[in-house]
Amino acid sequence: MAIDCEPGSGPAVALFRSLGDPTRLAILRRLATGEARVVDLTGELGLAQSSVSKHLACLRDCGLVDYRVDGRQSFYFLTRPELLDLLRSAEQLLAATGEAVALCPVYGTAAGSPAAVTR
């Protein structure tokens, strides 16, 4: 018996895909502590400027982050406080399920390595 996907679930799928990238999640976690410039994020996350800028553009397109200009600098910030609640809830869920998600054969990790299947 096939299970139909619920109509209208596309936005939720897009949201969780945007949160599913390790770099974007790291950026969001950092921005949860306060505003940051691209140079701050590159230094703190050890990533190239082009990579950080690309991921910030994606997060801006999703409406999760925005920026304000101060002189010649742009400061990025979270646009929705609900995102902090979602991240906290995810951490609580992960704590409650222990290793179950990490052991998932499709999306989990094996001994700390990325999952074999990327969707």
Buried (B, 14 or more C-beta within 10 A) or exposed (E): EEEEEEEEEEEEEEBEEBBEBEBBBBBBEBBBEEBBBBEBBBEBBEBEEEBBBBBBEBBBEBEBBBBEEEEEEBBBEBBEEEBBEBBEEBEEEEEEEEEEEBEEEEEBBEEEEEBEEEE
